[in-house]
Amino acid sequence: YLQLKMVGKVEVDEYKQVMEQLLEIAKTLPYTALIYDLKQLTNTDPRARAWYVGTFLPKAMKTLDREMRSAMIQPSSLFQRMAAEMVTQATKLMKVKTESRYFDNKQAALDWLFQ
């Protein structure tokens, strides 16, 4: 599995760069599980979330062509939790080949990913 940890405020360009790097890693490694650790995330630009759903996710699913499981460790911030849930709902509407769930800690996320 891969783990991506977001801390503090994440700017649009930084967000895009990290996601593109993640995709490059995914091209070379046959992983099917990802943990997004959002616990310490305090702010993301709405444009970054829109880019993720509208541009990055379709590109990643086409490029990888495999089912994925994503475990997200919930942000402490209520606002960021709501923002993350909006991204998850948009992802479900797109019917991409991924299953996502939220968790309060890493151990619970790992237990679900590898059950």
VEXTORDO-572933 format. One record per atom (N, C-alpha, C): residue in three letters; x negated, y negated, z; atom name. Coordinates in Angstrom, 3 decimals, decimal comma. Example, Ala and Ser with C-alpha at 12.3 -4.5 7.8 and 13.67 -1.06 7.14 Angstrom:
! VEXTORDO-572933
r residuo->ALA&east->-13,190&north->5,690&up->7,800&atomo->N
r residuo->ALA&east->-12,300&north->4,500&up->7,800&atomo->CA
r residuo->ALA&east->-13,200&north->3,300&up->7,800&atomo->C
r residuo->SER&east->-12,850&north->2,250&up->7,080&atomo->N
r residuo->SER&east->-13,670&north->1,060&up->7,140&atomo->CA
r residuo->SER&east->-12,900&north->-0,030&up->7,870&atomo->C
This chain:
! VEXTORDO-572933
r residuo->TYR&east->-0,827&north->1,185&up->0,000&atomo->N
r residuo->TYR&east->0,000&north->0,000&up->0,000&atomo->CA
r residuo->TYR&east->-0,865&north->-1,240&up->0,000&atomo->C
r residuo->LEU&east->-0,288&north->-2,345&up->-0,400&atomo->N
r residuo->LEU&east->-0,942&north->-3,644&up->-0,314&atomo->CA
r residuo->LEU&east->-0,182&north->-4,488&up->0,688&atomo->C
r residuo->GLN&east->-0,909&north->-5,410&up->1,316&atomo->N
r residuo->GLN&east->-0,273&north->-6,325&up->2,261&atomo->CA
r residuo->GLN&east->-0,634&north->-7,746&up->1,879&atomo->C
r residuo->LEU&east->0,376&north->-8,592&up->1,846&atomo->N
r residuo->LEU&east->0,188&north->-10,013&up->1,575&atomo->CA
r residuo->LEU&east->0,697&north->-10,778&up->2,783&atomo->C
r residuo->LYS&east->-0,177&north->-11,578&up->3,377&atomo->N
r residuo->LYS&east->0,193&north->-12,349&up->4,560&atomo->CA
r residuo->LYS&east->0,226&north->-13,825&up->4,193&atomo->C
r residuo->MET&east->1,353&north->-14,476&up->4,459&atomo->N
r residuo->MET&east->1,496&north->-15,899&up->4,194&atomo->CA
r residuo->MET&east->1,552&north->-16,640&up->5,526&atomo->C
r residuo->VAL&east->0,728&north->-17,683&up->5,635&atomo->N
r residuo->VAL&east->0,616&north->-18,431&up->6,884&atomo->CA
r residuo->VAL&east->0,768&north->-19,918&up->6,594&atomo->C
r residuo->GLY&east->1,568&north->-20,584&up->7,432&atomo->N
r residuo->GLY&east->1,715&north->-22,033&up->7,317&atomo->CA
r residuo->GLY&east->2,523&north->-22,454&up->6,111&atomo->C
r residuo->LYS&east->2,138&north->-23,570&up->5,531&atomo->N
r residuo->LYS&east->2,812&north->-24,116&up->4,360&atomo->CA
r residuo->LYS&east->2,110&north->-23,597&up->3,108&atomo->C
r residuo->VAL&east->2,883&north->-23,057&up->2,170&atomo->N
r residuo->VAL&east->2,325&north->-22,532&up->0,936&atomo->CA
r residuo->VAL&east->2,794&north->-23,415&up->-0,218&atomo->C
r residuo->GLU&east->1,839&north->-24,028&up->-0,901&atomo->N
r residuo->GLU&east->2,135&north->-24,905&up->-2,035&atomo->CA
r residuo->GLU&east->2,439&north->-24,074&up->-3,280&atomo->C
r residuo->VAL&east->3,091&north->-24,686&up->-4,256&atomo->N
r residuo->VAL&east->3,513&north->-23,991&up->-5,473&atomo->CA
r residuo->VAL&east->2,328&north->-23,362&up->-6,202&atomo->C
r residuo->ASP&east->1,288&north->-24,138&up->-6,471&atomo->N
r residuo->ASP&east->0,144&north->-23,612&up->-7,217&atomo->CA
r residuo->ASP&east->-0,554&north->-22,481&up->-6,463&atomo->C
r residuo->GLU&east->-0,667&north->-22,631&up->-5,164&atomo->N
r residuo->GLU&east->-1,279&north->-21,597&up->-4,329&atomo->CA
r residuo->GLU&east->-0,434&north->-20,315&up->-4,376&atomo->C
r residuo->TYR&east->0,866&north->-20,466&up->-4,290&atomo->N
r residuo->TYR&east->1,797&north->-19,343&up->-4,344&atomo->CA
r residuo->TYR&east->1,650&north->-18,588&up->-5,669&atomo->C
r residuo->LYS&east->1,642&north->-19,348&up->-6,770&atomo->N
r residuo->LYS&east->1,510&north->-18,738&up->-8,094&atomo->CA
r residuo->LYS&east->0,175&north->-17,999&up->-8,235&atomo->C
r residuo->GLN&east->-0,886&north->-18,622&up->-7,770&atomo->N
r residuo->GLN&east->-2,205&north->-18,025&up->-7,885&atomo->CA
r residuo->GLN&east->-2,280&north->-16,701&up->-7,124&atomo->C
r residuo->VAL&east->-1,761&north->-16,680&up->-5,914&atomo->N
r residuo->VAL&east->-1,795&north->-15,466&up->-5,105&atomo->CA
r residuo->VAL&east->-0,962&north->-14,357&up->-5,757&atomo->C
r residuo->MET&east->0,208&north->-14,694&up->-6,244&atomo->N
r residuo->MET&east->1,059&north->-13,678&up->-6,872&atomo->CA
r residuo->MET&east->0,426&north->-13,121&up->-8,145&atomo->C
r residuo->GLU&east->-0,200&north->-13,978&up->-8,938&atomo->N
r residuo->GLU&east->-0,878&north->-13,515&up->-10,150&atomo->CA
r residuo->GLU&east->-2,061&north->-12,611&up->-9,793&atomo->C
r residuo->GLN&east->-2,784&north->-12,946&up->-8,729&atomo->N
r residuo->GLN&east->-3,885&north->-12,089&up->-8,274&atomo->CA
r residuo->GLN&east->-3,350&north->-10,739&up->-7,798&atomo->C
r residuo->LEU&east->-2,233&north->-10,767&up->-7,115&atomo->N
r residuo->LEU&east->-1,595&north->-9,534&up->-6,663&atomo->CA
r residuo->LEU&east->-1,234&north->-8,643&up->-7,848&atomo->C
r residuo->LEU&east->-0,719&north->-9,247&up->-8,905&atomo->N
r residuo->LEU&east->-0,360&north->-8,487&up->-10,106&atomo->CA
r residuo->LEU&east->-1,608&north->-7,888&up->-10,754&atomo->C
r residuo->GLU&east->-2,691&north->-8,628&up->-10,801&atomo->N
r residuo->GLU&east->-3,935&north->-8,101&up->-11,375&atomo->CA
r residuo->GLU&east->-4,430&north->-6,892&up->-10,574&atomo->C
r residuo->ILE&east->-4,344&north->-6,969&up->-9,261&atomo->N
r residuo->ILE&east->-4,733&north->-5,836&up->-8,417&atomo->CA
r residuo->ILE&east->-3,818&north->-4,648&up->-8,686&atomo->C
r residuo->ALA&east->-2,540&north->-4,925&up->-8,821&atomo->N
r residuo->ALA&east->-1,555&north->-3,859&up->-9,043&atomo->CA
r residuo->ALA&east->-1,781&north->-3,133&up->-10,367&atomo->C
r residuo->LYS&east->-2,332&north->-3,823&up->-11,336&atomo->N
r residuo->LYS&east->-2,608&north->-3,189&up->-12,631&atomo->CA
r residuo->LYS&east->-3,672&north->-2,104&up->-12,508&atomo->C
r residuo->THR&east->-4,568&north->-2,254&up->-11,544&atomo->N
r residuo->THR&east->-5,666&north->-1,305&up->-11,421&atomo->CA
r residuo->THR&east->-5,450&north->-0,265&up->-10,326&atomo->C
r residuo->LEU&east->-4,535&north->-0,528&up->-9,396&atomo->N
r residuo->LEU&east->-4,270&north->0,409&up->-8,309&atomo->CA
r residuo->LEU&east->-2,854&north->0,965&up->-8,433&atomo->C
r residuo->PRO&east->-2,672&north->2,248&up->-8,220&atomo->N
r residuo->PRO&east->-1,355&north->2,849&up->-8,409&atomo->CA
r residuo->PRO&east->-0,441&north->2,764&up->-7,181&atomo->C
r residuo->TYR&east->-0,474&north->1,658&up->-6,475&atomo->N
r residuo->TYR&east->0,350&north->1,559&up->-5,270&atomo->CA
r residuo->TYR&east->1,831&north->1,368&up->-5,628&atomo->C
r residuo->THR&east->2,709&north->1,782&up->-4,714&atomo->N
r residuo->THR&east->4,154&north->1,597&up->-4,909&atomo->CA
r residuo->THR&east->4,794&north->0,946&up->-3,685&atomo->C
r residuo->ALA&east->3,971&north->0,534&up->-2,724&atomo->N
r residuo->ALA&east->4,483&north->-0,071&up->-1,492&atomo->CA
r residuo->ALA&east->3,740&north->-1,375&up->-1,216&atomo->C
r residuo->LEU&east->4,502&north->-2,353&up->-0,762&atomo->N
r residuo->LEU&east->3,946&north->-3,673&up->-0,492&atomo->CA
r residuo->LEU&east->4,557&north->-4,224&up->0,782&atomo->C
r residuo->ILE&east->3,713&north->-4,796&up->1,618&atomo->N
r residuo->ILE&east->4,197&north->-5,488&up->2,811&atomo->CA
r residuo->ILE&east->3,950&north->-6,978&up->2,624&atomo->C
r residuo->TYR&east->5,015&north->-7,746&up->2,721&atomo->N
r residuo->TYR&east->4,919&north->-9,201&up->2,743&atomo->CA
r residuo->TYR&east->5,037&north->-9,615&up->4,206&atomo->C
r residuo->ASP&east->3,942&north->-10,055&up->4,794&atomo->N
r residuo->ASP&east->3,971&north->-10,508&up->6,181&atomo->CA
r residuo->ASP&east->4,247&north->-12,010&up->6,176&atomo->C
r residuo->LEU&east->5,483&north->-12,364&up->6,479&atomo->N
r residuo->LEU&east->5,933&north->-13,758&up->6,435&atomo->CA
r residuo->LEU&east->6,086&north->-14,349&up->7,831&atomo->C
r residuo->LYS&east->5,658&north->-13,620&up->8,844&atomo->N
r residuo->LYS&east->5,873&north->-14,009&up->10,242&atomo->CA
r residuo->LYS&east->5,421&north->-15,439&up->10,541&atomo->C
r residuo->GLN&east->4,275&north->-15,843&up->10,009&atomo->N
r residuo->GLN&east->3,720&north->-17,155&up->10,310&atomo->CA
r residuo->GLN&east->3,946&north->-18,169&up->9,188&atomo->C
r residuo->LEU&east->4,793&north->-17,828&up->8,247&atomo->N
r residuo->LEU&east->5,112&north->-18,751&up->7,155&atomo->CA
r residuo->LEU&east->6,014&north->-19,862&up->7,687&atomo->C
r residuo->THR&east->5,639&north->-21,102&up->7,428&atomo->N
r residuo->THR&east->6,438&north->-22,229&up->7,925&atomo->CA
r residuo->THR&east->7,156&north->-22,990&up->6,821&atomo->C
r residuo->ASN&east->6,617&north->-22,919&up->5,579&atomo->N
r residuo->ASN&east->7,244&north->-23,693&up->4,515&atomo->CA
r residuo->ASN&east->6,793&north->-23,186&up->3,148&atomo->C
r residuo->THR&east->7,759&north->-23,010&up->2,252&atomo->N
r residuo->THR&east->7,461&north->-22,747&up->0,844&atomo->CA
r residuo->THR&east->8,310&north->-23,685&up->0,014&atomo->C
r residuo->ASP&east->7,754&north->-24,124&up->-1,074&atomo->N
r residuo->ASP&east->8,455&north->-25,013&up->-1,986&atomo->CA
r residuo->ASP&east->9,544&north->-24,222&up->-2,721&atomo->C
r residuo->PRO&east->10,750&north->-24,760&up->-2,842&atomo->N
r residuo->PRO&east->11,809&north->-24,063&up->-3,579&atomo->CA
r residuo->PRO&east->11,400&north->-23,729&up->-5,016&atomo->C
r residuo->ARG&east->10,539&north->-24,549&up->-5,600&atomo->N
r residuo->ARG&east->10,071&north->-24,272&up->-6,970&atomo->CA
r residuo->ARG&east->9,238&north->-22,995&up->-7,008&atomo->C
r residuo->ALA&east->8,514&north->-22,702&up->-5,935&atomo->N
r residuo->ALA&east->7,732&north->-21,463&up->-5,874&atomo->CA
r residuo->ALA&east->8,659&north->-20,255&up->-5,832&atomo->C
r residuo->ARG&east->9,699&north->-20,353&up->-5,042&atomo->N
r residuo->ARG&east->10,661&north->-19,242&up->-4,963&atomo->CA
r residuo->ARG&east->11,374&north->-19,039&up->-6,291&atomo->C
r residuo->ALA&east->11,738&north->-20,132&up->-6,964&atomo->N
r residuo->ALA&east->12,400&north->-20,040&up->-8,273&atomo->CA
r residuo->ALA&east->11,459&north->-19,401&up->-9,300&atomo->C
r residuo->TRP&east->10,207&north->-19,783&up->-9,276&atomo->N
r residuo->TRP&east->9,220&north->-19,205&up->-10,191&atomo->CA
r residuo->TRP&east->9,063&north->-17,709&up->-9,932&atomo->C
r residuo->TYR&east->9,030&north->-17,320&up->-8,670&atomo->N
r residuo->TYR&east->8,874&north->-15,909&up->-8,311&atomo->CA
r residuo->TYR&east->10,015&north->-15,076&up->-8,897&atomo->C
r residuo->VAL&east->11,229&north->-15,540&up->-8,694&atomo->N
r residuo->VAL&east->12,393&north->-14,782&up->-9,156&atomo->CA
r residuo->VAL&east->12,548&north->-14,857&up->-10,677&atomo->C
r residuo->GLY&east->12,403&north->-16,044&up->-11,236&atomo->N
r residuo->GLY&east->12,687&north->-16,232&up->-12,661&atomo->CA
r residuo->GLY&east->11,568&north->-15,863&up->-13,608&atomo->C
r residuo->THR&east->10,319&north->-15,966&up->-13,158&atomo->N
r residuo->THR&east->9,183&north->-15,736&up->-14,048&atomo->CA
r residuo->THR&east->8,320&north->-14,554&up->-13,605&atomo->C
r residuo->PHE&east->7,862&north->-14,615&up->-12,366&atomo->N
r residuo->PHE&east->6,903&north->-13,612&up->-11,915&atomo->CA
r residuo->PHE&east->7,504&north->-12,214&up->-11,796&atomo->C
r residuo->LEU&east->8,617&north->-12,090&up->-11,141&atomo->N
r residuo->LEU&east->9,189&north->-10,766&up->-10,893&atomo->CA
r residuo->LEU&east->9,501&north->-10,013&up->-12,188&atomo->C
r residuo->PRO&east->10,171&north->-10,636&up->-13,171&atomo->N
r residuo->PRO&east->10,399&north->-9,908&up->-14,429&atomo->CA
r residuo->PRO&east->9,083&north->-9,497&up->-15,112&atomo->C
r residuo->LYS&east->8,096&north->-10,388&up->-15,076&atomo->N
r residuo->LYS&east->6,790&north->-10,077&up->-15,675&atomo->CA
r residuo->LYS&east->6,127&north->-8,914&up->-14,937&atomo->C
r residuo->ALA&east->6,155&north->-8,942&up->-13,626&atomo->N
r residuo->ALA&east->5,530&north->-7,881&up->-12,838&atomo->CA
r residuo->ALA&east->6,210&north->-6,536&up->-13,073&atomo->C
r residuo->MET&east->7,521&north->-6,520&up->-13,109&atomo->N
r residuo->MET&east->8,239&north->-5,259&up->-13,311&atomo->CA
r residuo->MET&east->7,966&north->-4,689&up->-14,704&atomo->C
r residuo->LYS&east->7,887&north->-5,559&up->-15,699&atomo->N
r residuo->LYS&east->7,588&north->-5,104&up->-17,061&atomo->CA
r residuo->LYS&east->6,153&north->-4,593&up->-17,147&atomo->C
r residuo->THR&east->5,232&north->-5,313&up->-16,535&atomo->N
r residuo->THR&east->3,823&north->-4,944&up->-16,575&atomo->CA
r residuo->THR&east->3,558&north->-3,638&up->-15,833&atomo->C
r residuo->LEU&east->4,135&north->-3,493&up->-14,651&atomo->N
r residuo->LEU&east->3,858&north->-2,324&up->-13,823&atomo->CA
r residuo->LEU&east->4,698&north->-1,118&up->-14,203&atomo->C
r residuo->ASP&east->5,927&north->-1,354&up->-14,605&atomo->N
r residuo->ASP&east->6,846&north->-0,292&up->-15,025&atomo->CA
r residuo->ASP&east->6,870&north->0,885&up->-14,039&atomo->C
r residuo->ARG&east->7,042&north->0,549&up->-12,764&atomo->N
r residuo->ARG&east->7,204&north->1,579&up->-11,744&atomo->CA
r residuo->ARG&east->8,069&north->1,026&up->-10,612&atomo->C
r residuo->GLU&east->8,726&north->1,934&up->-9,920&atomo->N
r residuo->GLU&east->9,551&north->1,509&up->-8,795&atomo->CA
r residuo->GLU&east->8,669&north->1,130&up->-7,624&atomo->C
r residuo->MET&east->9,099&north->0,092&up->-6,915&atomo->N
r residuo->MET&east->8,334&north->-0,418&up->-5,788&atomo->CA
r residuo->MET&east->9,213&north->-0,463&up->-4,551&atomo->C
r residuo->ARG&east->8,563&north->-0,404&up->-3,407&atomo->N
r residuo->ARG&east->9,226&north->-0,638&up->-2,124&atomo->CA
r residuo->ARG&east->8,514&north->-1,810&up->-1,468&atomo->C
r residuo->SER&east->9,292&north->-2,799&up->-1,056&atomo->N
r residuo->SER&east->8,732&north->-3,991&up->-0,412&atomo->CA
r residuo->SER&east->9,315&north->-4,131&up->0,985&atomo->C
r residuo->ALA&east->8,429&north->-4,171&up->1,952&atomo->N
r residuo->ALA&east->8,832&north->-4,395&up->3,337&atomo->CA
r residuo->ALA&east->8,404&north->-5,808&up->3,706&atomo->C
r residuo->MET&east->9,338&north->-6,578&up->4,210&atomo->N
r residuo->MET&east->9,037&north->-7,958&up->4,567&atomo->CA
r residuo->MET&east->9,155&north->-8,136&up->6,073&atomo->C
r residuo->ILE&east->8,071&north->-8,619&up->6,665&atomo->N
r residuo->ILE&east->8,101&north->-8,950&up->8,079&atomo->CA
r residuo->ILE&east->8,656&north->-10,365&up->8,161&atomo->C
r residuo->GLN&east->9,778&north->-10,480&up->8,839&atomo->N
r residuo->GLN&east->10,547&north->-11,725&up->8,828&atomo->CA
r residuo->GLN&east->9,772&north->-12,924&up->9,368&atomo->C
r residuo->PRO&east->9,984&north->-14,081&up->8,735&atomo->N
r residuo->PRO&east->9,393&north->-15,314&up->9,267&atomo->CA
r residuo->PRO&east->9,999&north->-15,659&up->10,623&atomo->C
r residuo->SER&east->9,220&north->-16,317&up->11,449&atomo->N
r residuo->SER&east->9,734&north->-16,790&up->12,736&atomo->CA
r residuo->SER&east->10,733&north->-17,917&up->12,545&atomo->C
r residuo->SER&east->10,517&north->-18,726&up->11,519&atomo->N
r residuo->SER&east->11,375&north->-19,866&up->11,216&atomo->CA
r residuo->SER&east->12,712&north->-19,406&up->10,641&atomo->C
r residuo->LEU&east->13,794&north->-19,850&up->11,237&atomo->N
r residuo->LEU&east->15,130&north->-19,507&up->10,735&atomo->CA
r residuo->LEU&east->15,313&north->-19,989&up->9,305&atomo->C
r residuo->PHE&east->14,844&north->-21,192&up->9,004&atomo->N
r residuo->PHE&east->14,978&north->-21,726&up->7,647&atomo->CA
r residuo->PHE&east->14,236&north->-20,840&up->6,649&atomo->C
r residuo->GLN&east->13,028&north->-20,411&up->6,990&atomo->N
r residuo->GLN&east->12,265&north->-19,551&up->6,084&atomo->CA
r residuo->GLN&east->12,913&north->-18,171&up->5,955&atomo->C
r residuo->ARG&east->13,560&north->-17,705&up->7,008&atomo->N
r residuo->ARG&east->14,301&north->-16,437&up->6,906&atomo->CA
r residuo->ARG&east->15,422&north->-16,554&up->5,883&atomo->C
r residuo->MET&east->16,140&north->-17,673&up->5,942&atomo->N
r residuo->MET&east->17,233&north->-17,892&up->4,980&atomo->CA
r residuo->MET&east->16,690&north->-18,005&up->3,556&atomo->C
r residuo->ALA&east->15,568&north->-18,685&up->3,388&atomo->N
r residuo->ALA&east->14,956&north->-18,830&up->2,068&atomo->CA
r residuo->ALA&east->14,516&north->-17,471&up->1,528&atomo->C
r residuo->ALA&east->13,910&north->-16,660&up->2,388&atomo->N
r residuo->ALA&east->13,480&north->-15,327&up->1,970&atomo->CA
r residuo->ALA&east->14,676&north->-14,459&up->1,588&atomo->C
r residuo->GLU&east->15,750&north->-14,579&up->2,325&atomo->N
r residuo->GLU&east->16,959&north->-13,804&up->2,012&atomo->CA
r residuo->GLU&east->17,547&north->-14,223&up->0,669&atomo->C
r residuo->MET&east->17,474&north->-15,504&up->0,342&atomo->N
r residuo->MET&east->17,955&north->-15,964&up->-0,971&atomo->CA
r residuo->MET&east->17,147&north->-15,328&up->-2,095&atomo->C
r residuo->VAL&east->15,838&north->-15,231&up->-1,910&atomo->N
r residuo->VAL&east->14,992&north->-14,591&up->-2,917&atomo->CA
r residuo->VAL&east->15,366&north->-13,117&up->-3,050&atomo->C
r residuo->THR&east->15,577&north->-12,453&up->-1,932&atomo->N
r residuo->THR&east->15,960&north->-11,041&up->-1,957&atomo->CA
r residuo->THR&east->17,284&north->-10,839&up->-2,678&atomo->C
r residuo->GLN&east->18,261&north->-11,682&up->-2,403&atomo->N
r residuo->GLN&east->19,562&north->-11,562&up->-3,074&atomo->CA
r residuo->GLN&east->19,441&north->-11,808&up->-4,575&atomo->C
r residuo->ALA&east->18,646&north->-12,787&up->-4,964&atomo->N
r residuo->ALA&east->18,442&north->-13,063&up->-6,392&atomo->CA
r residuo->ALA&east->17,759&north->-11,875&up->-7,070&atomo->C
r residuo->THR&east->16,832&north->-11,257&up->-6,368&atomo->N
r residuo->THR&east->16,141&north->-10,088&up->-6,898&atomo->CA
r residuo->THR&east->17,122&north->-8,945&up->-7,135&atomo->C
r residuo->LYS&east->18,025&north->-8,742&up->-6,202&atomo->N
r residuo->LYS&east->19,027&north->-7,681&up->-6,352&atomo->CA
r residuo->LYS&east->19,920&north->-7,935&up->-7,556&atomo->C
r residuo->LEU&east->20,286&north->-9,179&up->-7,794&atomo->N
r residuo->LEU&east->21,133&north->-9,519&up->-8,942&atomo->CA
r residuo->LEU&east->20,433&north->-9,226&up->-10,269&atomo->C
r residuo->MET&east->19,131&north->-9,300&up->-10,270&atomo->N
r residuo->MET&east->18,352&north->-9,046&up->-11,489&atomo->CA
r residuo->MET&east->18,185&north->-7,553&up->-11,759&atomo->C
r residuo->LYS&east->18,525&north->-6,737&up->-10,794&atomo->N
r residuo->LYS&east->18,441&north->-5,284&up->-10,915&atomo->CA
r residuo->LYS&east->17,046&north->-4,795&up->-11,278&atomo->C
r residuo->VAL&east->16,047&north->-5,382&up->-10,628&atomo->N
r residuo->VAL&east->14,677&north->-4,918&up->-10,835&atomo->CA
r residuo->VAL&east->14,468&north->-3,617&up->-10,070&atomo->C
r residuo->LYS&east->13,432&north->-2,893&up->-10,462&atomo->N
r residuo->LYS&east->13,165&north->-1,591&up->-9,858&atomo->CA
r residuo->LYS&east->12,388&north->-1,760&up->-8,555&atomo->C
r residuo->THR&east->13,046&north->-2,329&up->-7,565&atomo->N
r residuo->THR&east->12,408&north->-2,491&up->-6,270&atomo->CA
r residuo->THR&east->13,449&north->-2,377&up->-5,166&atomo->C
r residuo->GLU&east->13,029&north->-1,833&up->-4,060&atomo->N
r residuo->GLU&east->13,879&north->-1,743&up->-2,873&atomo->CA
r residuo->GLU&east->13,199&north->-2,562&up->-1,792&atomo->C
r residuo->SER&east->13,946&north->-3,453&up->-1,175&atomo->N
r residuo->SER&east->13,369&north->-4,349&up->-0,170&atomo->CA
r residuo->SER&east->14,150&north->-4,285&up->1,130&atomo->C
r residuo->ARG&east->13,413&north->-4,398&up->2,230&atomo->N
r residuo->ARG&east->14,033&north->-4,466&up->3,553&atomo->CA
r residuo->ARG&east->13,226&north->-5,408&up->4,437&atomo->C
r residuo->TYR&east->13,908&north->-5,934&up->5,463&atomo->N
r residuo->TYR&east->13,273&north->-6,837&up->6,423&atomo->CA
r residuo->TYR&east->13,010&north->-6,116&up->7,732&atomo->C
r residuo->PHE&east->11,899&north->-6,500&up->8,378&atomo->N
r residuo->PHE&east->11,512&north->-5,896&up->9,643&atomo->CA
r residuo->PHE&east->10,962&north->-6,966&up->10,569&atomo->C
r residuo->ASP&east->10,956&north->-6,646&up->11,859&atomo->N
r residuo->ASP&east->10,425&north->-7,581&up->12,852&atomo->CA
r residuo->ASP&east->8,938&north->-7,386&up->13,097&atomo->C
r residuo->ASN&east->8,386&north->-6,225&up->12,703&atomo->N
r residuo->ASN&east->6,962&north->-5,976&up->12,938&atomo->CA
r residuo->ASN&east->6,398&north->-5,031&up->11,881&atomo->C
r residuo->LYS&east->5,081&north->-4,990&up->11,828&atomo->N
r residuo->LYS&east->4,397&north->-4,204&up->10,803&atomo->CA
r residuo->LYS&east->4,628&north->-2,704&up->10,966&atomo->C
r residuo->GLN&east->4,637&north->-2,212&up->12,191&atomo->N
r residuo->GLN&east->4,808&north->-0,775&up->12,391&atomo->CA
r residuo->GLN&east->6,161&north->-0,295&up->11,861&atomo->C
r residuo->ALA&east->7,209&north->-1,053&up->12,109&atomo->N
r residuo->ALA&east->8,529&north->-0,687&up->11,592&atomo->CA
r residuo->ALA&east->8,526&north->-0,713&up->10,064&atomo->C
r residuo->ALA&east->7,834&north->-1,681&up->9,488&atomo->N
r residuo->ALA&east->7,734&north->-1,773&up->8,029&atomo->CA
r residuo->ALA&east->7,010&north->-0,555&up->7,464&atomo->C
r residuo->LEU&east->5,900&north->-0,186&up->8,078&atomo->N
r residuo->LEU&east->5,149&north->0,989&up->7,622&atomo->CA
r residuo->LEU&east->5,960&north->2,268&up->7,766&atomo->C
r residuo->ASP&east->6,670&north->2,403&up->8,875&atomo->N
r residuo->ASP&east->7,511&north->3,588&up->9,088&atomo->CA
r residuo->ASP&east->8,520&north->3,734&up->7,961&atomo->C
r residuo->TRP&east->9,147&north->2,633&up->7,554&atomo->N
r residuo->TRP&east->10,141&north->2,691&up->6,483&atomo->CA
r residuo->TRP&east->9,470&north->2,971&up->5,129&atomo->C
r residuo->LEU&east->8,363&north->2,305&up->4,860&atomo->N
r residuo->LEU&east->7,701&north->2,477&up->3,563&atomo->CA
r residuo->LEU&east->7,284&north->3,923&up->3,326&atomo->C
r residuo->PHE&east->6,882&north->4,601&up->4,376&atomo->N
r residuo->PHE&east->6,312&north->5,941&up->4,212&atomo->CA
r residuo->PHE&east->7,150&north->7,045&up->4,830&atomo->C
r residuo->GLN&east->8,435&north->6,809&up->4,969&atomo->N
r residuo->GLN&east->9,315&north->7,848&up->5,519&atomo->CA
r residuo->GLN&east->9,538&north->8,956&up->4,526&atomo->C
